[in-house]
Amino acid sequence: MSTTTIEPLLHRCRRETSTFRSGSKRFRPSSLPGFPRRLGFHCWRSFFCEFKPPHRPLLLRAVASSSVAATVEAFESSDVFFKETFPLKQTSLVKGKIFIRLGHGKKEQDWKLTVGCDVPGKWILHWGVSYIDDVGNEWDQPPSGMIPPGSVRIKDYAIETPFKKSSSSSGGDTLQEVKIDCDPKSSIAAINFVLKDEETGAWYQHRGRDFKVPLMDYLQKDGNVVGPKKGFGALGHLSNMFLKENALDSKNQETSTKSRVPQRENRLEGFYEELPIAKEVAVCNWVSVSVRKCPDTAKSLLYMETDLSGNVVVHWGVCRDDAKNWEVPVSPYPPNTVIFKGKALRTLLEAKEGDSGSFGVFTLEEGLEGFLFVLKQNENSWLNCMGNDFYVPFPSPTISSGLPKQGQTEGAETPGIPAEENEISSHSAYTGGIISEIRNLVSDISSEKSGKTKSKEAQESILQEIERLAAEAYNIFRSSVPTFLERAVSESEELKPPVQISTATGSGFEILCQGFNWESHKSGRWYQELKGKARELSSLGFTVIWLPPPTDSVSHEGYMPTDYYNLNSRYGTMEELKEVVKNFHEVGIKVLGDVVLNHRCAQYKNQNGVWNIFGGRLNWDDRAIVADDPHFQGRGNKSSGDNFHAAPNIDHSQDFVRKDIKDWLYWLRKEIGYDGWRLDFVRGFWGGYLKDYLDASEPYFAVGEYWDSLSYTYGEMDHNQDAHRQRIVDWINATNGTAGAFDVTTKGILHAALERCEYWRLSDAKGKAPGVVGWWPSRAVTFIENHDTGSTQVGSYFILDFPPIA
């Protein structure tokens, strides 16, 4: 039987993705007291079992007959022995359009580029510019005057600007847009951009590449140009786009017809284009199942309801053992039921009032182990439970048989049954009696509440009795355990030691010093200069130092690595690096290496002229590059994180890539003497791969750079930054807690609090620290500045003179 898998509601550690919001019920480490340092989250099953939709009464206002109504009402009684709500997740394709407009601003000489989208979502415009004289560099940051409010700089090559609701939209219109000011006299040749859906982490591109809006006519020879249609323009080849004639400037169009020669002056021409876009949106529904015993016939009555609309068919059967083999039960069957190939039944659920869902009641014989089902909405849409059938277990008949029968003396032996089995039966009867007493006491409390009787003494007395019975049951359980355990240990040959998990989080008392800044490479002998500062840094109390990226790199700073095993960089030679590490070890300071695992610069072009063939000892080909990197024609799998557009993004799902990286990190530990790692741009790949690398290299300390934009509303930072820190916590969780992360959330909040005297930002709604340190302090690495913020990159550095605290 072909079914569609219902994925868990938790996204696989990927991008997250995966975006987390304020108020999410997903696990936060700080929610448990004494949260252990080494913890792996394995909560898929419990998540499904505990998922509950908003309370919906099972009593239906209108049913086909009074007997069915009475049956449904009975499912609100206290004798229901199974009740669970299963989540159903599907994807729905939402279609819309992206529009791009270049036109005049408020003044005739001003121009404005508008990019909009009418598909619902939290959209981000990831964009940059290319300059006339900067040949070969497609992405660079624009002048400050072009950057809209609320934008965030991404390294030194791009800008991310959140879309805002269009001023022209009204009512339920979902139109969002970004407006960018363009100076016709600037040296900008083109504006490049892609759209990013922050809710899903998906990127939207133009024919697999960046959108390009030329500000110079000659750039239109590029087949990926978006702009006014001219003789050799790309738009004539795009069948899925159309040009709105009434949006064109007729005067500019006549001028362009007369002359095809690009001019520096008056080179901008207004245009308007629309492109189709389709987005998969998650649709969450539910199906609820309740089971009770029929007091008259001793059969089981199963009630099912769902919020799915339309005709919903239950494809179902029963099983009689743990093998869960489908069988057709004996009749009676619900109305609108047919037998399917003699192996299962199909029942059309009855619609509830107002098309608010559907329901059904199933009568099942005694002696069954469970009820199996999947849901069918149409011929191509089947809903199941994470790739398996939904399964509803029935209580074992041995539970009720364990209670003493009327007329039988407790402890008396049953003829033909050994004394040991009689003793077990006696224990079962006794514990069954305790369970029954507890249930009765709970019913007493419930009846008191429903009768509005608020006798505090009576309720406390009942609760004390429940505690006594629970303790008694616990003692019975404990008394039966030692014999079994002793026998199990004596029969085992040898206990195997537990598997050790690398936890690269240090002692928790580390004070980290970044041993370089953005300009340190310029001397060409930074290792030599740093070597003489070891004792001074030790005397200041630093216990760990973070050294710059050691590998040969296209960029002088080291963050565009080429040959991983070539450690001769702008900071010094490999031998000088070894000496620096040795000097710091002599004064008791541990050393972190800055490793760039997300991307790597190729050294050779392929047959299409694209740089995607690597050299050196790790001479990978384009299989090592993710397939959805828009620039480098990778043949690997899709990325498990966010793409870094300036270099090929490595596909960590490839076995040969992971093996080579593990070998390289192990080699760095042994050859250079690094004690741990600072991990660059960890947003780019799944944290689970990193756990594999840490287990192989066994570092003392590791910290990831998960740099992400905080939440803003109309250019103002939100007080609630739970969604931002949740993404960092999710990445740490993906590593199984084996690494820490820089607390970027706290860094951003401190800026707003100190620069504007908004000290109310320094605690969240629950009175805790508002950053990662408030949720997972043992994995949060707080910081004031680094090479990206407090350096000549002019990032988010702290002001020198803080305002006084009142």
C-alpha positions in Angstrom: 0.0 0.0 0.0 1.4 3.3 -1.0 1.3 6.0 1.6 2.5 9.6 2.1 4.8 9.9 5.1 3.7 12.3 7.8 7.0 13.8 9.0 7.6 14.8 12.7 6.6 18.4 13.5 10.2 19.0 14.6 12.4 19.9 11.6 15.6 17.8 11.4 18.2 20.1 12.7 18.6 21.8 9.7 17.8 25.2 8.9 16.2 25.1 10.2 15.1 25.7 10.0 13.5 25.6 10.3 12.8 28.8 12.3 11.7 28.8 15.9 9.3 31.3 17.3 8.5 32.8 20.6 6.3 30.5 22.7 7.5 27.4 21.0 6.9 24.2 23.0 10.1 22.7 21.8 12.5 21.6 24.4 14.6 24.3 26.1 17.4 23.0 28.3 16.8 25.5 31.0 13.3 24.2 31.6 14.8 21.4 33.7 16.6 22.0 37.0 20.2 20.8 37.1 20.3 20.3 33.3 23.2 17.9 32.6 26.0 18.9 30.4 25.9 15.8 28.2 22.4 15.4 26.9 21.1 14.0 23.7 17.5 14.8 22.9 15.6 11.7 21.9 12.1 13.0 22.3 10.3 12.2 19.0 7.9 9.7 20.4 7.0 11.7 23.5 6.5 14.7 21.3 3.9 12.9 19.2 2.1 11.4 22.2 1.9 14.7 24.0 0.7 16.8 21.1 -2.8 18.1 21.8 -4.9 20.5 19.8 -7.0 23.1 21.4 -9.6 21.4 23.5 -12.6 20.2 21.5 -15.5 18.5 23.3 -16.2 15.1 21.9 -20.0 15.6 22.3 -21.5 16.3 18.9 -24.6 18.5 18.6 -26.2 16.6 15.7 -25.8 12.9 14.8 -27.6 10.5 12.6 -29.4 8.7 15.4 -30.0 8.9 19.2 -28.1 5.7 19.8 -25.0 7.0 18.1 -25.4 10.3 20.1 -25.5 8.3 23.3 -22.4 6.4 22.3 -20.5 9.6 21.6 -21.5 11.1 24.9 -20.2 8.1 26.7 -16.7 8.8 25.5 -16.5 11.7 27.9 -16.9 9.4 30.8 -14.1 8.3 33.1 -13.9 4.7 31.9 -12.0 5.6 28.7 -8.8 3.5 28.7 -7.1 5.0 25.7 -7.2 8.5 24.4 -4.6 10.1 22.1 -4.4 12.9 19.5 -2.1 12.3 16.5 -0.8 15.2 14.5 -1.2 15.1 10.7 1.2 17.2 8.6 0.8 17.8 4.9 2.2 20.3 2.5 0.1 22.6 0.3 1.5 24.4 -2.7 0.8 28.1 -2.6 1.3 29.9 -5.9 1.9 33.6 -6.3 4.3 36.0 -8.0 7.4 38.0 -7.5 7.4 41.5 -9.0 10.4 43.7 -9.8 9.9 47.4 -10.5 12.5 50.0 -11.4 11.1 53.5 -11.5 11.4 57.1 -10.5 11.3 58.1 -6.8 9.7 61.2 -5.4 12.0 63.3 -7.5 12.6 62.9 -11.3 16.4 62.3 -10.8 15.9 59.7 -8.0 15.3 56.1 -8.9 14.0 53.3 -6.7 14.1 49.5 -7.1 11.1 47.7 -5.6 11.1 43.9 -5.1 7.8 42.4 -3.9 6.1 39.1 -3.3 2.4 38.2 -2.7 3.0 34.8 -1.2 2.5 34.7 2.6 5.7 34.2 4.6 8.6 35.9 6.4 10.6 37.0 3.4 14.2 38.3 3.4 15.9 40.0 0.4 19.5 38.8 0.3 21.2 41.3 -2.0 24.4 43.0 -3.0 25.9 45.0 -5.8 28.6 44.7 -8.4 30.7 47.8 -9.3 31.8 48.9 -12.8 35.5 48.5 -12.3 35.4 45.4 -10.1 35.4 42.7 -12.8 34.9 39.2 -11.5 33.3 40.1 -8.2 29.5 39.7 -8.5 28.7 40.5 -4.9 29.8 43.4 -2.8 28.1 45.7 -0.2 26.4 48.8 -1.4 27.0 52.4 -0.2 25.3 53.1 3.2 22.8 55.4 1.6 21.3 52.6 -0.4 20.7 50.3 2.5 17.0 50.3 3.8 16.3 50.6 7.6 16.3 47.3 9.4 18.8 45.7 7.1 21.7 43.5 8.4 25.2 43.3 6.9 26.3 39.8 6.0 30.1 39.6 6.2 31.5 42.0 3.7 29.6 40.9 0.6 25.8 41.2 1.1 22.9 42.8 2.8 19.7 41.1 4.2 16.6 43.2 4.3 13.3 42.0 5.6 10.2 42.5 3.5 7.5 44.8 4.9 3.8 45.0 4.1 3.3 47.1 1.0 1.7 50.5 1.5 -0.5 49.7 -1.5 -1.9 46.5 0.0 -5.3 46.5 1.7 -7.5 44.1 3.7 -6.3 40.6 3.5 -3.7 41.3 0.9 -0.4 39.6 1.6 1.8 41.8 -0.6 5.2 42.5 0.9 8.1 44.5 -0.6 11.5 46.0 -0.2 12.5 49.4 -1.7 16.1 50.3 -2.5 17.2 53.8 -3.5 19.4 53.9 -6.7 21.7 56.7 -7.6 22.1 57.0 -11.4 25.4 58.7 -11.0 27.0 56.0 -8.9 29.6 53.4 -10.1 27.2 50.5 -9.5 26.9 48.2 -12.5 24.1 45.9 -11.2 22.1 44.8 -8.2 22.1 41.1 -7.5 19.6 39.4 -5.2 17.9 36.2 -4.1 14.8 35.8 -2.0 14.9 33.8 1.2 12.0 32.4 3.1 13.0 32.7 6.8 10.3 30.3 7.9 11.6 27.4 5.9 15.1 28.5 5.0 14.4 28.0 1.3 16.1 30.2 -1.3 14.3 31.4 -4.4 16.4 32.2 -7.5 16.0 33.1 -11.1 16.6 30.0 -13.3 18.9 28.5 -10.7 21.0 31.7 -10.4 20.9 35.1 -8.8 18.4 37.8 -10.0 20.4 40.6 -11.7 19.1 44.1 -12.3 21.5 45.9 -14.5 22.2 49.6 -14.2 24.4 49.5 -17.3 23.0 48.4 -20.7 25.9 46.2 -21.6 25.3 43.9 -18.7 22.1 42.6 -20.4 24.2 40.2 -22.4 24.1 38.0 -19.3 21.4 35.4 -19.7 20.1 36.0 -16.1 19.2 39.7 -16.4 15.9 41.1 -15.2 15.1 44.4 -16.8 13.7 46.3 -19.8 13.4 44.3 -23.0 16.1 45.3 -25.5 17.2 43.6 -28.7 19.5 41.0 -27.1 17.8 41.0 -23.7 17.2 37.9 -21.7 13.5 38.4 -21.3 12.7 37.3 -24.9 13.8 33.8 -23.9 11.7 33.5 -20.7 8.3 32.0 -21.5 7.2 32.1 -17.9 7.5 35.9 -17.6 5.6 38.8 -19.1 6.1 42.5 -19.3 3.5 45.0 -18.3 3.4 47.5 -21.0 1.5 50.1 -19.0 4.3 50.2 -16.5 7.0 51.1 -19.0 8.2 54.6 -19.4 7.3 55.3 -23.1 9.8 58.1 -23.5 12.7 55.9 -22.4 11.4 53.1 -24.6 11.5 55.3 -27.7 15.0 56.5 -26.8 16.2 52.9 -26.4 14.9 52.0 -29.8 16.9 54.7 -31.5 20.2 53.8 -30.0 21.6 50.4 -28.7 24.9 52.0 -27.5 25.2 51.9 -23.7 25.6 55.4 -22.2 26.9 56.3 -18.7 24.5 59.2 -18.6 20.7 58.5 -18.3 21.4 54.8 -18.5 18.5 53.8 -16.2 15.2 52.8 -17.8 12.0 52.0 -15.9 10.5 48.5 -16.1 8.1 46.2 -14.3 8.2 42.4 -14.4 6.3 39.6 -12.7 7.7 36.1 -12.2 5.7 33.1 -10.9 6.7 31.6 -7.5 5.4 28.5 -5.7 5.9 27.7 -2.0 5.2 24.6 -0.1 3.3 25.4 3.1 3.0 23.0 6.0 -0.6 22.3 6.9 -1.2 20.8 10.3 -4.3 18.8 11.2 -5.1 16.1 13.7 -6.9 12.9 14.3 -8.1 11.9 17.8 -8.9 8.4 19.0 -10.7 7.3 22.2 -11.5 3.8 23.3 -13.7 2.5 26.0 -15.4 -0.8 27.0 -19.1 -1.2 26.2 -20.7 -2.0 29.6 -23.5 -4.1 28.0 -21.5 -6.3 25.5 -17.9 -6.2 26.8 -16.8 -5.1 23.4 -14.6 -2.2 22.7 -16.0 1.0 21.3 -13.6 3.2 19.4 -14.5 6.8 18.6 -12.4 8.7 16.0 -12.7 12.4 14.9 -10.5 14.6 12.8 -10.5 18.2 11.7 -9.8 17.2 8.1 -12.4 18.6 5.7 -14.1 16.9 2.9 -14.5 13.2 2.4 -12.2 11.3 4.7 -11.9 7.6 4.4 -10.4 5.4 7.2 -8.5 2.4 5.8 -8.4 0.1 8.8 -8.0 -3.3 10.3 -7.2 -5.1 13.6 -4.4 -7.3 14.8 -4.3 -10.2 17.3 -0.6 -10.2 18.3 2.5 -8.1 18.5 3.3 -8.8 14.8 0.6 -6.3 13.9 -0.6 -8.2 10.9 -3.7 -6.7 9.4 -7.0 -8.6 9.7 -10.6 -7.9 8.9 -12.6 -8.1 12.2 -16.1 -9.6 12.5 -19.1 -7.4 11.9 -20.9 -5.2 12.7 -19.2 -2.4 10.8 -19.9 1.3 10.8 -22.1 2.8 8.0 -20.5 3.4 4.6 -17.9 0.6 5.1 -16.6 -1.7 2.3 -14.2 -4.6 2.4 -10.9 -3.9 0.5 -9.4 -7.0 -1.1 -10.3 -9.1 1.9 -7.5 -7.6 4.0 -8.8 -4.3 5.3 -11.9 -2.2 5.6 -12.6 1.3 4.3 -15.1 3.5 6.1 -16.2 7.0 5.0 -16.3 9.1 8.1 -19.5 11.1 8.8 -19.2 14.9 8.4 -19.7 17.1 11.4 -21.9 20.2 11.3 -20.5 23.2 9.4 -17.9 21.1 7.6 -15.7 21.3 10.7 -14.3 17.8 10.4 -15.7 14.3 10.5 -16.1 11.4 13.0 -16.9 7.7 13.2 -17.7 5.0 15.8 -16.3 1.5 15.6 -17.5 -1.6 17.5 -14.7 -4.1 18.0 -14.8 -7.7 19.3 -12.9 -9.0 22.4 -9.4 -10.5 22.3 -7.8 -8.0 19.9 -4.3 -6.7 20.4 -4.8 -3.4 18.6 -6.5 -1.2 15.9 -4.5 -0.2 12.8 -5.5 2.5 10.4 -4.4 5.1 7.9 -6.4 8.0 6.5 -7.2 8.7 2.8 -8.4 12.1 1.5 -8.1 11.3 -2.2 -6.4 8.7 -4.5 -3.0 10.4 -4.1 -3.2 11.6 -0.5 -2.6 9.1 2.3 -1.8 10.1 5.8 0.1 7.9 8.2 2.2 8.2 11.3 5.9 8.9 10.4 5.9 6.3 7.7 4.0 3.7 9.8 0.4 2.8 10.3 -1.4 4.5 13.2 -1.7 2.0 16.0 -4.2 2.0 18.9 -3.3 -0.7 21.5 -6.0 -2.5 23.5 -5.6 -3.5 27.1 -4.4 -7.0 27.7 -7.1 -9.3 29.2 -4.5 -10.5 31.8 -4.8 -7.2 33.7 -8.3 -7.8 34.8 -7.8 -11.5 35.3 -5.1 -10.7 37.9 -7.7 -9.5 40.4 -9.0 -12.1 42.9 -12.2 -13.7 41.8 -15.2 -13.7 44.0 -15.2 -16.6 46.4 -11.4 -17.2 46.1 -9.4 -16.6 49.2 -6.4 -14.3 48.7 -3.2 -16.2 48.6 -4.9 -19.6 48.0 -3.2 -21.8 45.4 -5.0 -22.6 42.2 -5.0 -26.3 41.4 -2.6 -27.4 38.7 -0.6 -24.1 38.9 2.9 -24.1 40.6 3.4 -22.1 43.8 5.7 -19.6 42.0 3.0 -18.7 39.6 0.5 -18.4 42.3 2.8 -16.0 44.1 3.1 -13.9 40.9 -0.7 -14.0 40.6 -1.0 -12.9 44.2 1.3 -9.9 43.6 -0.7 -9.0 40.4 -3.9 -9.2 42.3 -2.5 -7.0 45.1 -1.1 -4.4 42.8 -4.3 -4.4 40.7 -6.2 -3.7 43.9 -3.9 -0.7 44.7 -4.5 0.7 41.2 -8.2 0.3 41.6 -8.1 2.1 44.9 -6.2 5.0 43.4 -8.6 5.3 40.5 -11.5 5.4 42.9 -9.8 8.2 44.9 -9.2 10.2 41.8 -12.8 9.8 40.9 -13.7 11.1 44.3 -11.7 14.3 43.7 -13.2 14.7 40.3 -16.7 14.3 41.7 -16.0 16.9 44.4 -14.8 19.4 41.8 -17.8 18.9 39.6 -20.1 19.3 42.6 -18.4 22.6 43.5 -17.6 21.2 46.9 -14.4 22.9 48.1 -13.6 20.9 51.2 -9.8 21.4 51.5 -9.5 18.9 54.3 -11.3 16.2 52.3 -9.1 16.7 49.2 -5.9 16.7 51.2 -6.9 13.5 52.9 -7.6 11.8 49.6 -4.2 13.0 48.2 -2.4 11.7 51.2 -4.0 8.3 50.7 -3.0 8.3 47.0 0.6 9.1 48.0 0.5 6.2 50.5 -0.8 3.7 48.0 1.8 4.9 45.4 4.6 4.4 47.9 3.3 0.9 48.7 3.1 0.0 45.0 6.7 1.4 44.5 8.0 -0.8 47.4 6.4 -3.9 45.8 8.2 -3.0 42.5 11.6 -2.4 44.2 11.4 -5.6 46.2 11.0 -7.7 43.0 13.9 -6.1 41.1 17.1 -7.2 42.8 16.7 -10.9 42.2 16.2 -10.3 38.5 19.1 -7.9 38.3 21.5 -10.2 40.1 20.6 -13.1 37.9 21.1 -10.9 34.8 24.5 -9.7 35.9 25.7 -13.2 36.8 24.7 -14.6 33.5 26.4 -11.9 31.5 29.9 -12.6 30.5 31.3 -9.1 30.9 29.9 -5.6 31.1 31.0 -3.4 28.2 32.1 0.2 29.1 29.6 2.8 27.9 30.3 4.7 24.7 32.2 7.9 25.4 30.7 11.1 23.9 33.1 13.9 23.2 31.9 17.0 25.0 34.1 19.9 23.9 32.8 22.4 26.4 35.8 22.8 28.7 35.3 23.3 32.5 32.9 26.2 32.2 35.4 28.7 33.7 37.3 29.5 30.5 38.2 33.1 29.6 38.8 33.4 25.9 41.0 35.9 24.1 40.8 36.4 20.4 44.4 36.5 19.3 44.0 38.6 16.1 41.7 41.1 14.4 40.7 41.8 10.8 44.0 43.6 10.1 46.5 41.3 11.7 47.5 39.6 8.5 48.9 42.7 7.0 52.2 42.5 8.9 52.9 39.0 7.3 54.5 37.9 10.6 51.7 37.9 13.1 52.6 34.5 14.6 56.0 36.0 15.5 54.4 39.1 17.1 51.9 37.0 19.1 54.5 34.6 20.4 56.0 37.3 22.7 52.7 38.1 24.3 52.0 34.7 25.8 53.1 35.5 29.3 51.4 38.8 29.4 48.1 37.3 28.4 48.5 34.6 31.0 49.1 37.1 33.7 45.8 38.9 32.7 43.8 35.8 33.5 43.1 34.4 30.0 43.0 30.6 29.9 42.2 30.1 26.1 43.4 31.9 23.0 41.7 31.8 19.6 44.2 31.9 16.7 43.3 33.0 13.1 42.5 30.5 10.3 45.8 28.6 9.6 45.2 27.5 6.0 46.2 29.1 2.7 43.3 31.3 1.6 42.0 33.4 -1.3 41.2 36.2 1.2 44.1 37.4 3.2 42.1 37.1 6.5 41.9 33.3 6.0 38.2 32.7 5.7 38.3 31.6 2.0 40.5 28.4 2.4 41.9 26.5 -0.5 44.3 23.7 0.4 43.5 22.5 3.9 46.9 21.0 4.5 48.8 24.1 3.3 49.4 26.0 6.6 51.6 28.7 5.2 49.3 31.7 5.4 49.5 35.5 5.6 49.9 35.2 9.4 53.1 33.1 9.1 54.5 29.7 8.3 53.5 26.3 9.6 56.7 26.1 11.8 55.9 29.6 13.3 52.4 28.4 14.1 53.8 25.4 16.0 56.1 27.7 18.0 53.2 30.0 18.9 51.1 27.0 20.1 54.1 25.7 22.1 54.7 29.0 23.8 51.1 29.4 24.9 51.0 25.8 26.2 54.1 26.6 28.3 52.2 29.3 30.2 49.1 27.2 30.7 46.9 28.7 27.9 45.0 26.3 25.6 44.8 27.1 21.9 41.8 27.1 19.5 42.2 26.8 15.8 39.8 28.7 13.6 38.5 26.1 11.1 36.3 27.0 8.1 34.3 23.8 7.3 31.3 25.3 5.5 33.0 26.4 2.3 36.2 26.0 0.4 37.6 27.8 -2.6 38.3 25.7 -5.7 41.6 25.9 -7.5 40.6 24.9 -11.0 37.7 25.5 -13.4 35.5 22.8 -14.9 34.6 22.6 -18.6 32.0 25.3 -18.2 34.5 27.8 -16.7 33.1 27.4 -13.2 35.5 27.2 -10.3 34.5 23.9 -8.7 37.5 21.6 -8.9 39.7 21.5 -5.8 43.5 21.0 -5.6 46.0 20.0 -3.0 45.9 16.9 -0.9 42.1 16.9 -0.8 41.5 17.1 -4.5 37.7 16.9 -4.5 35.5 17.4 -7.5 32.0 19.0 -7.9 30.4 16.1 -5.9 31.8 17.8 -2.8 29.7 20.9 -3.5 26.0 21.2 -2.5 23.5 21.0 -5.4 21.6 24.1 -4.4 24.5 26.5 -4.3 23.5 28.8 -7.1 27.0 29.8 -8.2 29.2 26.7 -8.5 27.2 23.9 -10.3 27.7 21.4 -7.5 26.6 17.7 -8.0 26.2 16.9 -4.3 23.0 16.8 -2.3 21.1 19.8 -1.2 22.5 21.9 1.5 21.6 21.2 5.2 22.0 24.9 6.1 22.3 28.4 4.7 24.5 29.0 1.7 27.5 31.2 1.8 27.5 32.7 -1.7 31.1 33.8 -2.0 32.6 30.3 -2.2 31.6 26.7 -3.0 29.5 25.3 -0.1 30.8 21.9 1.0 28.3 18.9 1.0 28.9 17.3 4.4 26.5 14.5 3.6 29.1 12.9 1.4 31.0 10.1 3.1 34.4 10.9 1.5 34.0 14.6 2.6 33.4 13.7 6.2 36.2 11.2 6.3 38.7 13.7 4.9 37.6 16.5 7.3 37.9 14.1 10.3 41.4 13.1 9.2 42.4 16.7 8.8 41.1 17.8 12.2 42.9 14.9 13.8 46.0 15.8 12.0 45.8 19.4 13.2 45.4 18.2 16.8 48.5 16.0 16.6 50.7 18.0 14.2 50.1 21.5 15.5 48.9 20.9 19.0 45.5 22.7 18.9 43.3 22.1 21.9 40.0 22.9 20.3 38.2 24.7 17.6 36.4 28.0 16.8 34.0 26.9 14.0 33.2 29.5 11.3 29.7 29.9 9.8 28.0 26.9 11.3 24.7 28.1 10.0 25.8 26.5 6.7 25.5 22.8 7.6 23.7 20.5 10.1 25.1 20.4 13.6 25.0 16.6 13.6 27.9 16.5 11.1 29.9 18.6 13.5 29.3 16.1 16.4 30.9 13.5 14.1 33.9 15.7 13.6 34.2 16.5 17.4 34.0 12.8 18.3 36.9 12.1 15.8 39.2 15.0 16.9 38.3 15.0 20.7 38.9 18.7 21.4 38.9 20.2 24.9 36.8 23.1 23.8 34.8 24.0 20.7 32.6 27.0 20.0 30.4 27.7 16.9 29.7 31.0 15.2 25.9 30.9 14.5 25.5 34.5 13.5 21.9 35.4 12.6 19.8 38.5 12.5 17.8 39.4 15.6 14.0 40.1 15.3 13.0 43.7 14.4 9.7 45.4 13.9 9.7 48.5 11.7 13.4 48.9 12.3 13.1 48.6 16.1 14.6 45.6 17.9 11.9 43.4 19.5 12.1 42.8 23.2 11.3 39.1 22.8 14.3 37.5 21.1 13.3 33.9 21.9 13.1 32.9 18.2 16.7 34.1 17.7 18.2 32.3 20.7 16.1 29.2 19.9 17.9 28.8 16.6 21.3 28.9 18.3 20.0 26.4 21.0 18.7 24.2 18.2 22.1 24.1 16.6 23.8 23.2 19.9 21.2 20.5 20.4 22.0 19.2 16.9 25.6 18.7 18.0 24.2 16.6 20.9 25.4 19.3 23.2 29.0 18.5 22.4 29.9 22.2 21.5 29.1 25.7 22.7 28.1 28.7 20.7 28.7 32.4 20.8 25.8 34.1 22.4 25.0 36.5 19.6 21.6 37.2 21.1 23.1 38.7 24.3 25.6 40.7 22.2 22.8 42.3 20.2 20.6 43.0 23.2 23.4 44.6 25.1 23.9 47.1 22.2 20.3 48.2 22.4 20.2 48.3 26.2 23.4 50.3 26.7 23.4 52.6 23.7 19.8 53.8 24.4 19.5 53.3 28.1 16.9 50.6 27.6 17.9 48.5 30.5 14.5 46.7 30.6 15.9 44.6 27.7 18.3 42.9 30.1 15.7 40.3 31.3 13.1 38.3 29.4 9.4 37.9 30.2 10.3 35.3 32.9 13.0 37.5 34.5 15.9 35.5 33.1 18.8 36.6 31.0 17.4 37.2 27.5 20.1 35.5 25.5 21.3 31.9 25.1 22.9 32.2 28.6 19.4 32.4 30.0 18.4 29.1 28.5 21.6 27.0 28.3 24.4 28.7 30.3 26.8 25.8 30.1 26.9 26.1 26.3 26.7 29.9 25.9 30.0 31.7 25.1 29.3 35.4 25.8 31.5 38.0 24.2 31.9 41.7 23.8 33.7 42.1 20.4 35.3 39.9 17.7 37.1 40.5 14.4 33.7 41.0 12.6 32.3 43.6 15.1 35.1 45.5 16.8 37.4 45.9 13.8 37.8 47.9 10.7 34.8 46.1 9.2 32.7 48.7 11.1 30.3 46.1 12.4 28.2 46.2 15.6 30.9 47.4 18.0 30.2 48.9 21.4 30.5 52.6 21.9 33.3 53.8 24.1 31.4 56.1 26.4 28.5 54.3 28.0 25.6 56.4 29.3 25.3 56.4 33.1 23.0 53.9 34.8 20.3 55.8 36.8 
